[in-house]
């Protein structure tokens, strides 16, 4: 049996975008989305995939604000194209390059969630609903990738997602949402999984070097810019491949990786590099923060709130993000 924690945001988005590839009528049909989702979840159960927990994650970590805003802006622009197409090709296949990342009507995602709720009720489970983030009063949710990763690690689960940011977290592995939906569509009898240990072996990386790859490539919490190893990169080569080729032969110690990082970002001081490296290390360390909901507590919360929750502020926050992000 494969036990998974579901990244609900990734699953819902992929189901809706797949439906849009059939036709815009399909992605806007409650009946179509409900039946497809419910059948998919039942197929997962028949394939011995057990949903341990289902998260509706909306990426609300205070240190992911810039990433969040950039992605939302892209969805707004693509939504305008979707609206312009609705009256022209409603019953036909959606035009190429329009589907991925489009901000579909909220009703589409709610249709998927209705099917998820119906399935989970049969399993005597429910979706984990989000709370208000005290540092982002306009945000509708709190849960972040690391909440999902912490739960998955504690319960020895895979993460069903399309976000390979989870590869950096210390989870058992990933079930790619795109691949598993494709397996369902073709009624496959095998489940595509990406076990963490096999991934590391195949890439010739260690946990520390994988983390350093995220430092160089950038991640959901920010970027230091383009590293030196990506200068003059051929157009037909992916940046991640170049970075990994650079990282693999390096010594597997934090000190040596920081030394290399200084050569990759020569305009940054050693202090800034060390803070950035430690910040990324902290964000991907699921043991560096308490369980939800205490994990919502951030740097701007008064000390008495930490005391009420029975945790120490100094144990949760190594240094203010403002110092990290402004370091030069």
Buried (B, 14 or more C-beta within 10 A) or exposed (E): EBBBBBBBBBBBBBBBBBBBBBBBBBBBBBEBBBEBBBEBBEBBBEBEBEBBBBBBBBBBBBBBBEBBEEBEEEBEEBBEEBEEBEEEBEEEEBEEEBBEEBBBBEEBBEBBBBBBEEBBEEEEBEBBEBBBBBBBEEBEBBBBBBBBBBBBBEBEBBBBBBBEBBBBBBBBBBBBBBBBBEBBEEEBEEBEBBEBEEBBEEBEBBEBBBBBBBBBBBBBBBBBEBBEBBEEBEEEEEBEEBBBEBBEEBEEEBEEBBBBBBEBBEEBEEEBBBBBBBBBBBBBBBEBBBEBEBBBBBBEBEEEBBEEBEBEBEEBBBEEBEEBBEBE
